[in-house]
Amino acid sequence: MPAKADTLEFLLKLNAEVAEAEAKGKAVQKPGLPEGTKDRSAFVTADAIGT
C-alpha cells in the first residue's frame, strides 16, 4: 500500500479483488500466516488478550 494511499479505499479494493478471485474458483490466501510457513513457533505464543 502506498504511504499516502487512502487506507479504507485500498482495503475495499483489495477485498473486491480477493472476492472476485475466490468467485472464479482461484485459491486465495486466508487470514493469518502465509500457507508456506513451515515453522510457526516464531509467530505463535502462549499469551493472549482477554479470556
A tleap script that builds the chain and sets N, CA, C and O, in Angstrom:
source leaprc.protein.ff14SB
mol = sequence {
  NMET PRO ALA LYS ALA ASP THR LEU GLU PHE
  LEU LEU LYS LEU ASN ALA GLU VAL ALA GLU
  ALA GLU ALA LYS GLY LYS ALA VAL GLN LYS
  PRO GLY LEU PRO GLU GLY THR LYS ASP ARG
  SER ALA PHE VAL THR ALA ASP ALA ILE GLY
  CTHR
}
set mol.1.N position { 0.851 -1.169 0.000 }
set mol.1.CA position { 0.000 0.000 0.000 }
set mol.1.C position { 0.898 1.234 0.000 }
set mol.1.O position { 1.771 1.360 0.859 }
set mol.2.N position { 0.700 2.125 -0.931 }
set mol.2.CA position { 1.486 3.360 -0.952 }
set mol.2.C position { 1.294 4.165 0.336 }
set mol.2.O position { 0.213 4.150 0.924 }
set mol.3.N position { 2.322 4.852 0.764 }
set mol.3.CA position { 2.298 5.595 2.027 }
set mol.3.C position { 1.163 6.617 2.094 }
set mol.3.O position { 0.584 6.823 3.161 }
set mol.4.N position { 0.841 7.251 0.982 }
set mol.4.CA position { -0.182 8.300 1.001 }
set mol.4.C position { -1.550 7.814 0.521 }
set mol.4.O position { -2.447 8.623 0.284 }
set mol.5.N position { -1.708 6.523 0.381 }
set mol.5.CA position { -2.984 5.971 -0.094 }
set mol.5.C position { -4.047 6.077 0.991 }
set mol.5.O position { -3.741 6.080 2.183 }
set mol.6.N position { -5.293 6.163 0.561 }
set mol.6.CA position { -6.422 6.153 1.482 }
set mol.6.C position { -6.611 4.705 1.944 }
set mol.6.O position { -6.891 3.826 1.130 }
set mol.7.N position { -6.458 4.463 3.229 }
set mol.7.CA position { -6.483 3.098 3.761 }
set mol.7.C position { -7.796 2.385 3.474 }
set mol.7.O position { -7.790 1.243 3.015 }
set mol.8.N position { -8.915 3.038 3.735 }
set mol.8.CA position { -10.210 2.405 3.508 }
set mol.8.C position { -10.402 2.071 2.036 }
set mol.8.O position { -10.838 0.970 1.700 }
set mol.9.N position { -10.084 2.998 1.171 }
set mol.9.CA position { -10.220 2.765 -0.267 }
set mol.9.C position { -9.355 1.584 -0.705 }
set mol.9.O position { -9.795 0.740 -1.486 }
set mol.10.N position { -8.128 1.531 -0.200 }
set mol.10.CA position { -7.217 0.442 -0.537 }
set mol.10.C position { -7.785 -0.905 -0.096 }
set mol.10.O position { -7.782 -1.867 -0.864 }
set mol.11.N position { -8.273 -0.968 1.149 }
set mol.11.CA position { -8.795 -2.227 1.684 }
set mol.11.C position { -10.067 -2.675 0.970 }
set mol.11.O position { -10.255 -3.867 0.729 }
set mol.12.N position { -10.936 -1.735 0.633 }
set mol.12.CA position { -12.155 -2.088 -0.095 }
set mol.12.C position { -11.832 -2.635 -1.482 }
set mol.12.O position { -12.455 -3.596 -1.935 }
set mol.13.N position { -10.863 -2.026 -2.153 }
set mol.13.CA position { -10.453 -2.501 -3.477 }
set mol.13.C position { -9.827 -3.888 -3.360 }
set mol.13.O position { -10.129 -4.777 -4.156 }
set mol.14.N position { -8.961 -4.071 -2.376 }
set mol.14.CA position { -8.326 -5.370 -2.166 }
set mol.14.C position { -9.372 -6.441 -1.871 }
set mol.14.O position { -9.302 -7.545 -2.412 }
set mol.15.N position { -10.330 -6.122 -1.022 }
set mol.15.CA position { -11.392 -7.065 -0.689 }
set mol.15.C position { -12.185 -7.460 -1.934 }
set mol.15.O position { -12.515 -8.632 -2.115 }
set mol.16.N position { -12.487 -6.495 -2.782 }
set mol.16.CA position { -13.229 -6.785 -4.014 }
set mol.16.C position { -12.415 -7.686 -4.939 }
set mol.16.O position { -12.965 -8.592 -5.565 }
set mol.17.N position { -11.114 -7.444 -5.027 }
set mol.17.CA position { -10.249 -8.263 -5.879 }
set mol.17.C position { -10.181 -9.702 -5.373 }
set mol.17.O position { -10.240 -10.647 -6.161 }
set mol.18.N position { -10.057 -9.863 -4.062 }
set mol.18.CA position { -9.992 -11.207 -3.479 }
set mol.18.C position { -11.331 -11.923 -3.656 }
set mol.18.O position { -11.358 -13.107 -3.992 }
set mol.19.N position { -12.434 -11.222 -3.435 }
set mol.19.CA position { -13.761 -11.823 -3.603 }
set mol.19.C position { -13.973 -12.268 -5.048 }
set mol.19.O position { -14.541 -13.333 -5.292 }
set mol.20.N position { -13.525 -11.469 -5.994 }
set mol.20.CA position { -13.662 -11.820 -7.411 }
set mol.20.C position { -12.835 -13.060 -7.742 }
set mol.20.O position { -13.308 -13.959 -8.438 }
set mol.21.N position { -11.612 -13.108 -7.248 }
set mol.21.CA position { -10.752 -14.271 -7.489 }
set mol.21.C position { -11.361 -15.528 -6.875 }
set mol.21.O position { -11.356 -16.594 -7.492 }
set mol.22.N position { -11.880 -15.399 -5.667 }
set mol.22.CA position { -12.496 -16.536 -4.981 }
set mol.22.C position { -13.737 -17.019 -5.739 }
set mol.22.O position { -13.966 -18.222 -5.860 }
set mol.23.N position { -14.528 -16.084 -6.243 }
set mol.23.CA position { -15.731 -16.434 -7.002 }
set mol.23.C position { -15.388 -17.176 -8.293 }
set mol.23.O position { -16.183 -17.977 -8.786 }
set mol.24.N position { -14.206 -16.907 -8.833 }
set mol.24.CA position { -13.756 -17.585 -10.055 }
set mol.24.C position { -13.103 -18.928 -9.750 }
set mol.24.O position { -12.623 -19.611 -10.655 }
set mol.25.N position { -13.087 -19.307 -8.467 }
set mol.25.CA position { -12.519 -20.595 -8.087 }
set mol.25.C position { -11.025 -20.592 -7.872 }
set mol.25.O position { -10.416 -21.650 -7.715 }
set mol.26.N position { -10.426 -19.414 -7.862 }
set mol.26.CA position { -8.985 -19.324 -7.638 }
set mol.26.C position { -8.692 -19.444 -6.146 }
set mol.26.O position { -9.509 -19.062 -5.308 }
set mol.27.N position { -7.523 -19.975 -5.830 }
set mol.27.CA position { -7.111 -20.084 -4.430 }
set mol.27.C position { -6.746 -18.700 -3.911 }
set mol.27.O position { -6.076 -17.931 -4.600 }
set mol.28.N position { -7.181 -18.388 -2.713 }
set mol.28.CA position { -6.832 -17.114 -2.087 }
set mol.28.C position { -6.203 -17.391 -0.726 }
set mol.28.O position { -6.513 -18.394 -0.083 }
set mol.29.N position { -5.328 -16.506 -0.297 }
set mol.29.CA position { -4.661 -16.650 0.996 }
set mol.29.C position { -5.623 -16.253 2.098 }
set mol.29.O position { -6.132 -15.132 2.110 }
set mol.30.N position { -5.872 -17.166 3.024 }
set mol.30.CA position { -6.740 -16.862 4.161 }
set mol.30.C position { -5.989 -15.969 5.149 }
set mol.30.O position { -4.767 -15.852 5.056 }
set mol.31.N position { -6.689 -15.341 6.087 }
set mol.31.CA position { -6.025 -14.517 7.098 }
set mol.31.C position { -5.050 -15.358 7.925 }
set mol.31.O position { -5.240 -16.563 8.095 }
set mol.32.N position { -4.034 -14.720 8.420 }
set mol.32.CA position { -3.049 -15.416 9.249 }
set mol.32.C position { -1.726 -15.551 8.524 }
set mol.32.O position { -1.440 -14.830 7.568 }
set mol.33.N position { -0.932 -16.482 8.996 }
set mol.33.CA position { 0.374 -16.709 8.391 }
set mol.33.C position { 0.209 -17.283 6.990 }
set mol.33.O position { -0.738 -18.026 6.733 }
set mol.34.N position { 1.118 -16.948 6.085 }
set mol.34.CA position { 1.040 -17.488 4.731 }
set mol.34.C position { 1.083 -19.018 4.736 }
set mol.34.O position { 1.700 -19.625 5.612 }
set mol.35.N position { 0.431 -19.626 3.764 }
set mol.35.CA position { 0.340 -21.082 3.670 }
set mol.35.C position { 1.698 -21.775 3.721 }
set mol.35.O position { 1.800 -22.871 4.274 }
set mol.36.N position { 2.729 -21.178 3.169 }
set mol.36.CA position { 4.043 -21.821 3.102 }
set mol.36.C position { 4.875 -21.737 4.366 }
set mol.36.O position { 6.011 -22.211 4.379 }
set mol.37.N position { 4.349 -21.151 5.428 }
set mol.37.CA position { 5.113 -21.006 6.665 }
set mol.37.C position { 5.360 -22.383 7.267 }
set mol.37.O position { 4.421 -23.079 7.652 }
set mol.38.N position { 6.636 -22.773 7.345 }
set mol.38.CA position { 6.972 -24.095 7.846 }
set mol.38.C position { 7.113 -24.115 9.364 }
set mol.38.O position { 6.651 -25.055 10.011 }
set mol.39.N position { 7.737 -23.100 9.940 }
set mol.39.CA position { 7.955 -23.072 11.386 }
set mol.39.C position { 7.143 -21.938 11.993 }
set mol.39.O position { 7.552 -20.778 11.945 }
set mol.40.N position { 5.990 -22.275 12.565 }
set mol.40.CA position { 5.099 -21.274 13.152 }
set mol.40.C position { 5.557 -20.829 14.538 }
set mol.40.O position { 5.053 -19.831 15.052 }
set mol.41.N position { 6.490 -21.536 15.151 }
set mol.41.CA position { 6.863 -21.281 16.543 }
set mol.41.C position { 7.365 -19.855 16.783 }
set mol.41.O position { 7.188 -19.323 17.879 }
set mol.42.N position { 7.972 -19.241 15.805 }
set mol.42.CA position { 8.456 -17.869 15.970 }
set mol.42.C position { 7.309 -16.860 16.000 }
set mol.42.O position { 7.498 -15.716 16.413 }
set mol.43.N position { 6.129 -17.279 15.567 }
set mol.43.CA position { 4.995 -16.367 15.454 }
set mol.43.C position { 3.863 -16.664 16.434 }
set mol.43.O position { 2.973 -15.833 16.615 }
set mol.44.N position { 3.884 -17.827 17.063 }
set mol.44.CA position { 2.806 -18.254 17.950 }
set mol.44.C position { 3.304 -18.259 19.388 }
set mol.44.O position { 4.355 -18.825 19.689 }
set mol.45.N position { 2.537 -17.620 20.277 }
set mol.45.CA position { 2.908 -17.568 21.688 }
set mol.45.C position { 1.754 -18.073 22.543 }
set mol.45.O position { 0.634 -18.239 22.060 }
set mol.46.N position { 2.039 -18.312 23.812 }
set mol.46.CA position { 1.021 -18.825 24.732 }
set mol.46.C position { 0.207 -17.706 25.373 }
set mol.46.O position { -0.867 -17.959 25.919 }
set mol.47.N position { 0.704 -16.471 25.312 }
set mol.47.CA position { -0.030 -15.366 25.927 }
set mol.47.C position { -1.229 -14.976 25.068 }
set mol.47.O position { -1.285 -15.281 23.877 }
set mol.48.N position { -2.177 -14.301 25.692 }
set mol.48.CA position { -3.393 -13.914 24.985 }
set mol.48.C position { -3.994 -12.675 25.628 }
set mol.48.O position { -3.709 -12.356 26.782 }
set mol.49.N position { -4.829 -11.983 24.865 }
set mol.49.CA position { -5.580 -10.845 25.384 }
set mol.49.C position { -7.006 -11.321 25.595 }
set mol.49.O position { -7.589 -11.939 24.704 }
set mol.50.N position { -7.569 -11.047 26.745 }
set mol.50.CA position { -8.950 -11.462 27.006 }
set mol.50.C position { -8.999 -12.742 27.808 }
set mol.50.O position { -8.142 -13.000 28.653 }
set mol.51.N position { -10.018 -13.544 27.530 }
set mol.51.CA position { -10.219 -14.761 28.326 }
set mol.51.C position { -9.373 -15.916 27.879 }
set mol.51.O position { -9.445 -16.997 28.462 }
savepdb mol mol.pdb
quit
